[in-house]
Amino acid sequence: MNNLKSILSQVNETLYSLPDWNNLSDFVSEFHHIWLKLGNFVQQKLVQARIDQIEAQYQSPRTKRKKTYYTPLGEMVVKRRAYVTPDGLMVKVDRELGLPKDKWLPMVLEERLCLGNQ
């Protein structure tokens, strides 16, 4: 969680340097947009750090593979390593961390259904 503390300390420094605003609706809209980007950035960094931590215990990776997930905070791209096994290539961290095969996380699918976007 050191990554999180580091990111939060940087956020705290910028809280006092936000531009002046004269319209609450515009400010809230802009803040919401920035907050989603920041949340997605933090989320992606924390997930990637956990993947890297798990993969550090394995030997002889064959190749790195990118995987895109759609989360409530936006698109998240992570890199995982594929390993040669008797059954072919396998991304071990997917199993260990419960990374889904589907790129749409359940929360996002539920939101899409609620909004009528199928």
PyRosetta script that sets phi, psi and omega in degrees:
from pyrosetta import init, pose_from_sequence

init()
pose = pose_from_sequence("MNNLKSILSQVNETLYSLPDWNNLSDFVSEFHHIWLKLGNFVQQKLVQARIDQIEAQYQSPRTKRKKTYYTPLGEMVVKRRAYVTPDGLMVKVDRELGLPKDKWLPMVLEERLCLGNQ")
pose.set_psi(1, 5.3)
pose.set_omega(1, 176.7)
pose.set_phi(2, -63.0)
pose.set_psi(2, -34.6)
pose.set_omega(2, 177.6)
pose.set_phi(3, -60.3)
pose.set_psi(3, -43.0)
pose.set_omega(3, -179.4)
pose.set_phi(4, -63.2)
pose.set_psi(4, -44.2)
pose.set_omega(4, 179.3)
pose.set_phi(5, -62.6)
pose.set_psi(5, -39.8)
pose.set_omega(5, 179.2)
pose.set_phi(6, -63.5)
pose.set_psi(6, -44.8)
pose.set_omega(6, -179.5)
pose.set_phi(7, -66.4)
pose.set_psi(7, -43.4)
pose.set_omega(7, 179.9)
pose.set_phi(8, -63.5)
pose.set_psi(8, -34.9)
pose.set_omega(8, 178.2)
pose.set_phi(9, -66.1)
pose.set_psi(9, -36.3)
pose.set_omega(9, 177.2)
pose.set_phi(10, -68.5)
pose.set_psi(10, -38.2)
pose.set_omega(10, 178.3)
pose.set_phi(11, -63.9)
pose.set_psi(11, -44.5)
pose.set_omega(11, -178.7)
pose.set_phi(12, -57.9)
pose.set_psi(12, -38.2)
pose.set_omega(12, 179.8)
pose.set_phi(13, -65.2)
pose.set_psi(13, -33.8)
pose.set_omega(13, -176.8)
pose.set_phi(14, -85.7)
pose.set_psi(14, -14.7)
pose.set_omega(14, -179.0)
pose.set_phi(15, -57.7)
pose.set_psi(15, -32.9)
pose.set_omega(15, -177.0)
pose.set_phi(16, -89.5)
pose.set_psi(16, -0.5)
pose.set_omega(16, 179.7)
pose.set_phi(17, -114.5)
pose.set_psi(17, 17.1)
pose.set_omega(17, 176.5)
pose.set_phi(18, -66.4)
pose.set_psi(18, 145.5)
pose.set_omega(18, -178.0)
pose.set_phi(19, -66.5)
pose.set_psi(19, 155.8)
pose.set_omega(19, 174.5)
pose.set_phi(20, -64.4)
pose.set_psi(20, 152.2)
pose.set_omega(20, 178.8)
pose.set_phi(21, -138.3)
pose.set_psi(21, 154.4)
pose.set_omega(21, -177.9)
pose.set_phi(22, -124.0)
pose.set_psi(22, -0.8)
pose.set_omega(22, -179.0)
pose.set_phi(23, -138.1)
pose.set_psi(23, 114.0)
pose.set_omega(23, -175.9)
pose.set_phi(24, -59.5)
pose.set_psi(24, -42.5)
pose.set_omega(24, -178.8)
pose.set_phi(25, -60.6)
pose.set_psi(25, -44.9)
pose.set_omega(25, 178.5)
pose.set_phi(26, -63.9)
pose.set_psi(26, -42.5)
pose.set_omega(26, 180.0)
pose.set_phi(27, -62.4)
pose.set_psi(27, -47.8)
pose.set_omega(27, -178.6)
pose.set_phi(28, -63.1)
pose.set_psi(28, -40.1)
pose.set_omega(28, 178.4)
pose.set_phi(29, -62.2)
pose.set_psi(29, -47.1)
pose.set_omega(29, 179.5)
pose.set_phi(30, -65.5)
pose.set_psi(30, -42.9)
pose.set_omega(30, 179.9)
pose.set_phi(31, -62.4)
pose.set_psi(31, -42.6)
pose.set_omega(31, 178.8)
pose.set_phi(32, -60.1)
pose.set_psi(32, -45.1)
pose.set_omega(32, 179.8)
pose.set_phi(33, -61.1)
pose.set_psi(33, -46.5)
pose.set_omega(33, -180.0)
pose.set_phi(34, -65.8)
pose.set_psi(34, -40.8)
pose.set_omega(34, -178.2)
pose.set_phi(35, -62.6)
pose.set_psi(35, -40.9)
pose.set_omega(35, 177.1)
pose.set_phi(36, -62.5)
pose.set_psi(36, -43.2)
pose.set_omega(36, 178.4)
pose.set_phi(37, -62.4)
pose.set_psi(37, -44.4)
pose.set_omega(37, 179.6)
pose.set_phi(38, -63.7)
pose.set_psi(38, -45.6)
pose.set_omega(38, 178.6)
pose.set_phi(39, -59.4)
pose.set_psi(39, -42.1)
pose.set_omega(39, 179.2)
pose.set_phi(40, -65.6)
pose.set_psi(40, -40.7)
pose.set_omega(40, 178.1)
pose.set_phi(41, -60.6)
pose.set_psi(41, -48.7)
pose.set_omega(41, 179.8)
pose.set_phi(42, -62.2)
pose.set_psi(42, -46.2)
pose.set_omega(42, 179.9)
pose.set_phi(43, -57.0)
pose.set_psi(43, -48.7)
pose.set_omega(43, -178.2)
pose.set_phi(44, -63.3)
pose.set_psi(44, -43.0)
pose.set_omega(44, 179.6)
pose.set_phi(45, -63.2)
pose.set_psi(45, -42.7)
pose.set_omega(45, -179.5)
pose.set_phi(46, -67.1)
pose.set_psi(46, -41.3)
pose.set_omega(46, 178.9)
pose.set_phi(47, -65.8)
pose.set_psi(47, -45.0)
pose.set_omega(47, -179.8)
pose.set_phi(48, -63.9)
pose.set_psi(48, -39.7)
pose.set_omega(48, 178.5)
pose.set_phi(49, -62.0)
pose.set_psi(49, -39.8)
pose.set_omega(49, 179.2)
pose.set_phi(50, -68.1)
pose.set_psi(50, -41.0)
pose.set_omega(50, 176.5)
pose.set_phi(51, -59.9)
pose.set_psi(51, -48.1)
pose.set_omega(51, -179.8)
pose.set_phi(52, -61.3)
pose.set_psi(52, -38.4)
pose.set_omega(52, 179.1)
pose.set_phi(53, -63.3)
pose.set_psi(53, -44.8)
pose.set_omega(53, 179.8)
pose.set_phi(54, -67.3)
pose.set_psi(54, -43.6)
pose.set_omega(54, -176.3)
pose.set_phi(55, -69.9)
pose.set_psi(55, -19.1)
pose.set_omega(55, -180.0)
pose.set_phi(56, -63.4)
pose.set_psi(56, -20.4)
pose.set_omega(56, -179.0)
pose.set_phi(57, -86.0)
pose.set_psi(57, -7.5)
pose.set_omega(57, -178.6)
pose.set_phi(58, -98.4)
pose.set_psi(58, 158.0)
pose.set_omega(58, 178.9)
pose.set_phi(59, -112.5)
pose.set_psi(59, 157.9)
pose.set_omega(59, 171.9)
pose.set_phi(60, 48.6)
pose.set_psi(60, 65.1)
pose.set_omega(60, 174.0)
pose.set_phi(61, -71.0)
pose.set_psi(61, 149.6)
pose.set_omega(61, 179.6)
pose.set_phi(62, -89.5)
pose.set_psi(62, -48.8)
pose.set_omega(62, -176.0)
pose.set_phi(63, -159.3)
pose.set_psi(63, 158.0)
pose.set_omega(63, 174.4)
pose.set_phi(64, -93.3)
pose.set_psi(64, 142.8)
pose.set_omega(64, 177.7)
pose.set_phi(65, -128.9)
pose.set_psi(65, 136.5)
pose.set_omega(65, 176.9)
pose.set_phi(66, -88.0)
pose.set_psi(66, 146.8)
pose.set_omega(66, 175.2)
pose.set_phi(67, -137.0)
pose.set_psi(67, 132.8)
pose.set_omega(67, 178.8)
pose.set_phi(68, -104.6)
pose.set_psi(68, 132.6)
pose.set_omega(68, 174.4)
pose.set_phi(69, -121.1)
pose.set_psi(69, 146.9)
pose.set_omega(69, 174.9)
pose.set_phi(70, -106.7)
pose.set_psi(70, 116.2)
pose.set_omega(70, -176.2)
pose.set_phi(71, -113.6)
pose.set_psi(71, 169.5)
pose.set_omega(71, 176.7)
pose.set_phi(72, -60.6)
pose.set_psi(72, -20.0)
pose.set_omega(72, 179.0)
pose.set_phi(73, -92.5)
pose.set_psi(73, -5.5)
pose.set_omega(73, 179.6)
pose.set_phi(74, 125.7)
pose.set_psi(74, -169.8)
pose.set_omega(74, -178.2)
pose.set_phi(75, -72.8)
pose.set_psi(75, 133.6)
pose.set_omega(75, 178.6)
pose.set_phi(76, -125.6)
pose.set_psi(76, 125.6)
pose.set_omega(76, 179.2)
pose.set_phi(77, -112.9)
pose.set_psi(77, 126.1)
pose.set_omega(77, 177.6)
pose.set_phi(78, -123.2)
pose.set_psi(78, 157.3)
pose.set_omega(78, 177.8)
pose.set_phi(79, -113.3)
pose.set_psi(79, 130.3)
pose.set_omega(79, 178.8)
pose.set_phi(80, -128.8)
pose.set_psi(80, 157.8)
pose.set_omega(80, -179.6)
pose.set_phi(81, -100.3)
pose.set_psi(81, 139.9)
pose.set_omega(81, 175.6)
pose.set_phi(82, -100.3)
pose.set_psi(82, 138.6)
pose.set_omega(82, -177.5)
pose.set_phi(83, -119.3)
pose.set_psi(83, 146.0)
pose.set_omega(83, 177.9)
pose.set_phi(84, -77.9)
pose.set_psi(84, 127.5)
pose.set_omega(84, 176.4)
pose.set_phi(85, -128.9)
pose.set_psi(85, 168.9)
pose.set_omega(85, 176.8)
pose.set_phi(86, -58.5)
pose.set_psi(86, -24.3)
pose.set_omega(86, -179.8)
pose.set_phi(87, -94.3)
pose.set_psi(87, 6.7)
pose.set_omega(87, -177.9)
pose.set_phi(88, 111.0)
pose.set_psi(88, -164.3)
pose.set_omega(88, -179.9)
pose.set_phi(89, -72.6)
pose.set_psi(89, 139.8)
pose.set_omega(89, 179.2)
pose.set_phi(90, -140.9)
pose.set_psi(90, 137.5)
pose.set_omega(90, 175.1)
pose.set_phi(91, -96.3)
pose.set_psi(91, 96.9)
pose.set_omega(91, -172.4)
pose.set_phi(92, -63.3)
pose.set_psi(92, -36.7)
pose.set_omega(92, -176.1)
pose.set_phi(93, -65.7)
pose.set_psi(93, -26.4)
pose.set_omega(93, 177.1)
pose.set_phi(94, -57.9)
pose.set_psi(94, -45.0)
pose.set_omega(94, -179.1)
pose.set_phi(95, -71.1)
pose.set_psi(95, -44.0)
pose.set_omega(95, -175.4)
pose.set_phi(96, -67.2)
pose.set_psi(96, -35.5)
pose.set_omega(96, -177.9)
pose.set_phi(97, -103.0)
pose.set_psi(97, 3.8)
pose.set_omega(97, 178.7)
pose.set_phi(98, 66.0)
pose.set_psi(98, 34.6)
pose.set_omega(98, 177.6)
pose.set_phi(99, -72.1)
pose.set_psi(99, 124.8)
pose.set_omega(99, -175.3)
pose.set_phi(100, -71.4)
pose.set_psi(100, 153.4)
pose.set_omega(100, 176.0)
pose.set_phi(101, -71.9)
pose.set_psi(101, -36.1)
pose.set_omega(101, -179.7)
pose.set_phi(102, -75.2)
pose.set_psi(102, 140.8)
pose.set_omega(102, -179.5)
pose.set_phi(103, -78.2)
pose.set_psi(103, -15.9)
pose.set_omega(103, 179.8)
pose.set_phi(104, -95.1)
pose.set_psi(104, 114.5)
pose.set_omega(104, 177.4)
pose.set_phi(105, -71.1)
pose.set_psi(105, 149.3)
pose.set_omega(105, -175.8)
pose.set_phi(106, -52.2)
pose.set_psi(106, -39.0)
pose.set_omega(106, 179.1)
pose.set_phi(107, -59.8)
pose.set_psi(107, -38.7)
pose.set_omega(107, -178.6)
pose.set_phi(108, -71.2)
pose.set_psi(108, -40.3)
pose.set_omega(108, 177.9)
pose.set_phi(109, -62.8)
pose.set_psi(109, -41.0)
pose.set_omega(109, 177.9)
pose.set_phi(110, -62.5)
pose.set_psi(110, -42.5)
pose.set_omega(110, 178.9)
pose.set_phi(111, -63.4)
pose.set_psi(111, -41.5)
pose.set_omega(111, 179.4)
pose.set_phi(112, -62.5)
pose.set_psi(112, -42.1)
pose.set_omega(112, 179.1)
pose.set_phi(113, -65.0)
pose.set_psi(113, -41.4)
pose.set_omega(113, 179.2)
pose.set_phi(114, -63.5)
pose.set_psi(114, -33.5)
pose.set_omega(114, -179.1)
pose.set_phi(115, -86.2)
pose.set_psi(115, -6.7)
pose.set_omega(115, 179.1)
pose.set_phi(116, 84.5)
pose.set_psi(116, 13.6)
pose.set_omega(116, 177.4)
pose.set_phi(117, -97.1)
pose.set_psi(117, 98.5)
pose.set_omega(117, -177.1)
pose.set_phi(118, -103.3)
pose.dump_pdb("model.pdb")
